[in-house]
């Protein structure tokens, strides 16, 4: 089960999303090929895939294929909490956000600070 918020990391840049649905609506299909990293707030690794859907156009008279990003959990347990902690620590450092001893702070609290 994926816990919100969702954290998407691209070479040190961070995006925080309130839900999986928000992230799926925002992200473009090319991010799947680009290789962004993503985690839920507990440190569960997430994976992206592209799903093609046909949607009606012109008052339902025709249909076009549109690619959407779909986010799934890559693991049942949050095995990537240390990696998420490291990504957040780097983000805070670059942003000039003091946080003291990051190793003593729960991952969810670090994510909460990132959302702020």
Buried (B, 14 or more C-beta within 10 A) or exposed (E): EBBBBBBBBEEEEBBBBEEBEBBBEEBEBEBBEEEBBBBBBBBBBBEBEBEEEEEEEEEEEEEEEEEBBBBEBBEEEBEBBEBBBEBBBEBBEEEEEEBEEBEEBEBBEBBBBBEE
